Amino acid sequence: MNIRQLVDQYALSAAVYGIVAGVSALTEWSTFFVLKKALDVFTAAIAAFVVATFANYVLSRGVAFRSKRTAIDELVLLFMLSMFAFLFNLGAFAVLYAMIGLDSMIAKVIGTAVGLVMNYGFRQFIIFSPQSRFPALSNMRSVPMASTVKTQSDLSNYVGRRILEAMRSAPRYADEVYAQVRFACRSVAGPILDFGAGDGVFAEKFLRDGVVVDCVEPDAANQTSLRELGLTVVADIRAVTSDHYCVAYSINVLEHLHQPDWYLAELRRVLRPRGTLFVFVPAFDILWTSLDDEVGHVQRFTRQTLARVPS
């Protein structure tokens, strides 16, 4: 990935982290300002660093980056790598304050700035998921700025013929996934909803087993294929009746969506109380390859990150 691609991919992430770092820096400076009245300046600087680093972690995990580890692992890594960056921070402070004689507050501000770029790199590429939490700048140019909630248009973007053809050409893979869906709804008579049905590779299998499913599918060509199978199809999940389905399933869809929480909330709405939702998604950001970029993946999941998606 060249510099231009890096800027395109991570500009928004860096901008958001800049805000997070600014809040963290204000926390550090204000803590330092208070503590240096009661402690020597070096002790005050270290204590301010600890307070600010914890605040930085909370904000980084909450708004700036995607998680790929447990909270404890991330927190330990963040403190360890922040300590490494802090060596440069404290070194600059020591040189500017003790050797050059700058005011301690000015020296502290400059020392904090020294570690900023290092800290962003550590957080984006080591501590948290390297997959940006935000869309690339080039993607934003093709999205209407007035749209604050990505709805069904998101789903249509994922429908690539290559993905559907690959599913058809890998019958054992599709059969295994289908077996998992059937196991999840083995004691349910219906009704069942296929969210993101594509050309019907899984709905067709249900039909062969004598089970009719309804489909949500925004692509017009795929809608035609599904209707030719005799299935009921809607383009937008918002058209689906609330509390209607006993089971809903979504296979290889959520990873293409920028706001999976919105879609999961809709799936929860259309499910009956105690209904079953089966979700099949690619796992682990560490396994991210160029193929993920090529087929339009936005993220990969773990059990923990998928469970944390609000619904």
C-alpha positions as CSV (number, residue, x, y, z in Angstrom):
1,M,0.0,0.0,0.0
2,N,1.5,3.3,-1.1
3,I,1.4,6.7,0.7
4,R,-1.6,7.8,-1.3
5,Q,-3.6,4.7,-0.4
6,L,-2.6,5.0,3.2
7,V,-3.9,8.5,3.4
8,D,-7.1,7.6,1.6
9,Q,-7.7,4.6,3.9
10,Y,-6.7,6.1,7.3
11,A,-7.3,9.9,7.0
12,L,-10.6,9.8,8.9
13,S,-9.2,7.4,11.5
14,A,-6.2,9.7,12.0
15,A,-8.5,12.8,12.2
16,V,-10.7,11.2,14.9
17,Y,-7.6,10.0,16.8
18,G,-6.3,13.5,16.6
19,I,-9.4,14.6,18.5
20,V,-9.0,11.7,21.0
21,A,-5.3,12.7,21.4
22,G,-6.3,16.3,22.0
23,V,-8.7,15.4,24.7
24,S,-6.1,13.1,26.2
25,A,-3.5,15.8,26.0
26,L,-5.7,18.3,27.8
27,T,-6.3,15.6,30.4
28,E,-2.6,15.1,30.8
29,W,-1.7,18.8,30.9
30,S,-4.5,19.7,33.4
31,T,-3.5,16.8,35.6
32,F,0.1,17.8,35.4
33,F,-0.8,21.4,36.2
34,V,-2.6,20.4,39.4
35,L,-0.1,17.8,40.6
36,K,3.0,19.8,40.0
37,K,1.9,22.1,42.8
38,A,2.1,19.2,45.3
39,L,4.7,16.9,43.7
40,D,8.1,17.4,42.0
41,V,7.6,18.0,38.2
42,F,8.9,14.6,37.1
43,T,6.6,12.6,39.4
44,A,3.7,14.9,38.4
45,A,4.6,14.2,34.7
46,I,4.5,10.4,35.2
47,A,1.2,10.5,37.1
48,A,-0.4,12.7,34.5
49,F,0.7,10.3,31.8
50,V,-1.0,7.4,33.6
51,V,-4.3,9.3,33.9
52,A,-4.2,10.5,30.3
53,T,-3.3,7.1,28.9
54,F,-6.3,5.4,30.6
55,A,-8.6,8.2,29.2
56,N,-7.0,7.7,25.8
57,Y,-7.7,4.0,25.9
58,V,-11.4,4.5,26.7
59,L,-11.8,7.0,23.9
60,S,-9.7,5.0,21.4
61,R,-11.7,1.9,22.0
62,G,-15.0,3.7,22.0
63,V,-14.8,6.0,19.0
64,A,-11.5,5.8,17.1
65,F,-10.6,2.1,16.4
66,R,-12.1,-1.3,16.0
67,S,-11.4,-3.9,18.7
68,K,-9.7,-7.2,17.8
69,R,-8.7,-8.3,21.3
70,T,-10.1,-8.5,24.8
71,A,-10.3,-5.2,26.7
72,I,-7.6,-6.4,29.1
73,D,-5.2,-7.4,26.3
74,E,-5.7,-4.0,24.6
75,L,-5.2,-2.1,27.8
76,V,-2.0,-3.9,28.6
77,L,-0.6,-3.4,25.1
78,L,-1.7,0.2,25.1
79,F,0.2,1.0,28.3
80,M,3.3,-0.9,27.2
81,L,3.5,0.8,23.9
82,S,2.5,4.1,25.3
83,M,5.4,3.8,27.7
84,F,7.7,3.3,24.8
85,A,6.3,6.5,23.2
86,F,6.5,8.2,26.6
87,L,10.3,7.7,26.7
88,F,10.4,10.1,23.8
89,N,7.8,12.3,25.5
90,L,9.7,12.4,28.7
91,G,13.1,12.7,27.0
92,A,11.9,15.8,25.1
93,F,10.5,17.2,28.4
94,A,13.8,16.6,30.2
95,V,15.9,18.2,27.5
96,L,13.6,21.2,27.1
97,Y,13.0,21.8,30.9
98,A,16.2,20.6,32.6
99,M,18.8,21.4,30.0
100,I,17.4,24.3,27.9
101,G,15.4,25.9,30.8
102,L,12.0,26.3,29.1
103,D,8.9,26.8,31.3
104,S,7.8,23.4,32.6
105,M,4.3,23.7,31.1
106,I,5.7,24.6,27.6
107,A,8.2,21.7,27.9
108,K,5.4,19.4,28.8
109,V,3.2,20.4,25.8
110,I,6.1,19.9,23.4
111,G,7.0,16.6,24.9
112,T,3.4,15.3,24.5
113,A,3.4,16.2,20.9
114,V,6.6,14.2,20.2
115,G,4.8,10.9,20.9
116,L,1.6,11.7,19.0
117,V,2.4,10.1,15.7
118,M,4.0,7.1,17.3
119,N,0.9,6.5,19.4
120,Y,-1.4,6.6,16.5
121,G,0.7,4.1,14.6
122,F,0.7,1.8,17.6
123,R,-3.0,2.0,18.1
124,Q,-4.1,1.6,14.5
125,F,-1.7,-1.1,13.4
126,I,-0.8,-3.1,16.6
127,I,-3.1,-2.6,19.5
128,F,-6.5,-2.4,17.7
129,S,-7.7,-3.7,14.4
130,P,-5.7,-2.4,11.3
131,Q,-9.0,-2.2,9.5
132,S,-10.1,1.4,9.7
133,R,-13.3,2.1,11.6
134,F,-14.2,4.7,9.1
135,P,-14.7,4.6,5.3
136,A,-11.9,5.6,2.9
137,L,-12.1,9.1,1.5
138,S,-12.6,7.7,-2.0
139,N,-15.7,5.8,-0.8
140,M,-17.2,8.8,0.8
141,R,-17.2,10.7,-2.5
142,S,-19.6,8.2,-3.9
143,V,-22.0,8.3,-0.9
144,P,-24.6,11.1,-0.7
145,M,-23.5,13.3,2.2
146,A,-27.1,13.9,3.2
147,S,-27.5,10.3,4.1
148,T,-26.8,9.9,7.8
149,V,-28.0,6.3,8.0
150,K,-26.9,3.8,5.4
151,T,-29.8,1.6,4.7
152,Q,-30.6,-0.9,2.0
153,S,-28.2,0.8,-0.5
154,D,-25.4,-0.6,1.6
155,L,-26.6,-4.1,1.0
156,S,-26.8,-3.7,-2.8
157,N,-23.2,-2.7,-2.9
158,Y,-22.1,-6.1,-1.7
159,V,-23.8,-8.1,-4.4
160,G,-21.0,-9.0,-6.7
161,R,-21.4,-11.7,-9.3
162,R,-18.0,-13.1,-8.3
163,I,-19.2,-13.9,-4.8
164,L,-22.4,-15.6,-5.9
165,E,-20.6,-17.6,-8.6
166,A,-18.0,-18.7,-6.1
167,M,-20.8,-19.9,-3.8
168,R,-22.3,-21.9,-6.6
169,S,-18.9,-23.3,-7.6
170,A,-18.2,-24.5,-4.0
171,P,-21.2,-26.8,-3.2
172,R,-19.6,-28.5,-0.3
173,Y,-18.9,-25.1,1.4
174,A,-22.5,-24.0,0.8
175,D,-23.9,-27.4,2.0
176,E,-21.9,-27.1,5.2
177,V,-23.1,-23.6,5.9
178,Y,-26.6,-24.6,5.1
179,A,-26.3,-27.5,7.5
180,Q,-25.4,-25.1,10.2
181,V,-28.4,-23.0,9.5
182,R,-30.7,-26.0,9.5
183,F,-29.2,-27.1,12.8
184,A,-29.9,-23.7,14.3
185,C,-33.6,-23.9,13.3
186,R,-34.1,-27.6,13.5
187,S,-37.1,-27.3,15.9
188,V,-38.7,-24.4,14.2
189,A,-41.6,-24.8,11.7
190,G,-41.3,-21.2,10.4
191,P,-41.7,-18.6,9.0
192,I,-38.1,-18.0,8.1
193,L,-36.4,-14.9,6.6
194,D,-33.3,-14.9,4.4
195,F,-31.6,-11.5,4.7
196,G,-29.4,-10.8,1.8
197,A,-30.6,-13.8,-0.2
198,G,-28.5,-13.1,-3.3
199,D,-29.6,-15.4,-6.2
200,G,-31.1,-17.9,-3.8
201,V,-28.3,-20.4,-3.2
202,F,-29.6,-21.0,0.4
203,A,-33.3,-20.3,-0.1
204,E,-33.2,-22.9,-2.9
205,K,-31.9,-25.5,-0.5
206,F,-34.7,-24.8,1.9
207,L,-37.2,-25.2,-0.9
208,R,-35.7,-28.6,-1.7
209,D,-36.3,-29.6,1.9
210,G,-39.9,-28.5,1.7
211,V,-39.4,-25.3,3.7
212,V,-40.4,-21.9,2.2
213,V,-38.4,-18.8,3.2
214,D,-39.1,-15.1,2.5
215,C,-36.2,-13.1,1.2
216,V,-34.8,-9.6,1.5
217,E,-32.7,-8.8,-1.6
218,P,-32.1,-5.3,-3.1
219,D,-30.6,-6.4,-6.4
220,A,-33.2,-6.4,-9.2
221,A,-31.7,-9.3,-11.2
222,N,-31.5,-11.4,-8.0
223,Q,-35.0,-10.6,-7.1
224,T,-36.1,-12.0,-10.5
225,S,-34.2,-15.2,-9.9
226,L,-35.8,-15.6,-6.4
227,R,-39.3,-14.9,-7.7
228,E,-38.8,-17.5,-10.4
229,L,-38.3,-20.0,-7.6
230,G,-41.7,-18.9,-6.2
231,L,-40.3,-17.0,-3.3
232,T,-41.6,-13.8,-1.7
233,V,-39.0,-11.0,-2.0
234,V,-38.8,-7.5,-0.7
235,A,-36.0,-5.1,-1.5
236,D,-35.9,-3.3,1.9
237,I,-36.1,-4.9,5.3
238,R,-38.1,-1.9,6.5
239,A,-41.0,-3.3,4.4
240,V,-41.0,-6.5,6.6
241,T,-43.7,-6.8,9.3
242,S,-42.5,-6.6,12.9
243,D,-42.5,-9.7,15.2
244,H,-43.3,-12.0,12.2
245,Y,-40.4,-14.5,11.8
246,C,-39.3,-17.4,14.0
247,V,-35.9,-17.5,12.3
248,A,-33.9,-15.1,10.3
249,Y,-30.5,-15.9,8.8
250,S,-27.8,-13.8,7.1
251,I,-24.9,-15.4,5.4
252,N,-21.8,-13.5,4.2
253,V,-23.6,-10.1,4.4
254,L,-22.9,-8.2,7.6
255,E,-19.2,-7.9,6.7
256,H,-20.1,-5.7,3.8
257,L,-22.2,-3.2,5.8
258,H,-20.9,0.0,7.3
259,Q,-23.6,0.0,10.0
260,P,-24.3,-3.6,10.9
261,D,-26.0,-2.4,14.1
262,W,-28.8,-0.8,12.1
263,Y,-29.5,-4.0,10.2
264,L,-29.3,-6.1,13.3
265,A,-31.8,-3.9,15.0
266,E,-34.1,-4.3,12.0
267,L,-33.6,-8.1,12.1
268,R,-34.5,-8.1,15.8
269,R,-37.6,-6.1,15.0
270,V,-38.9,-8.6,12.5
271,L,-38.2,-11.6,14.7
272,R,-40.8,-12.9,17.2
273,P,-39.9,-12.8,20.9
274,R,-37.4,-15.6,21.5
275,G,-36.8,-15.9,17.8
276,T,-33.5,-17.2,16.4
277,L,-31.0,-15.2,14.4
278,F,-28.3,-17.1,12.5
279,V,-25.3,-15.0,11.3
280,F,-22.4,-16.3,9.3
281,V,-19.5,-13.9,8.8
282,P,-15.7,-14.1,8.1
283,A,-13.6,-14.1,11.3
284,F,-10.5,-12.4,12.6
285,D,-9.0,-9.2,11.2
286,I,-5.6,-10.8,11.4
287,L,-6.7,-13.0,8.4
288,W,-7.5,-9.9,6.3
289,T,-6.2,-10.1,2.8
290,S,-6.4,-8.2,-0.5
291,L,-9.4,-10.5,-1.3
292,D,-11.4,-8.8,1.5
293,D,-10.7,-5.4,-0.2
294,E,-11.6,-6.8,-3.6
295,V,-15.0,-8.1,-2.6
296,G,-15.9,-5.0,-0.5
297,H,-15.6,-6.3,3.0
298,V,-15.8,-3.5,5.7
299,Q,-14.8,-5.7,8.6
300,R,-14.2,-9.2,10.0
301,F,-15.6,-10.3,13.3
302,T,-14.9,-12.4,16.3
303,R,-17.5,-13.8,18.7
304,Q,-16.8,-10.9,21.0
305,T,-16.9,-8.1,18.5
306,L,-20.1,-9.5,16.9
307,A,-21.7,-9.8,20.3
308,R,-20.8,-6.2,21.1
309,V,-22.6,-4.8,18.0
310,P,-25.6,-3.1,19.5
311,S,-29.0,-4.4,18.4
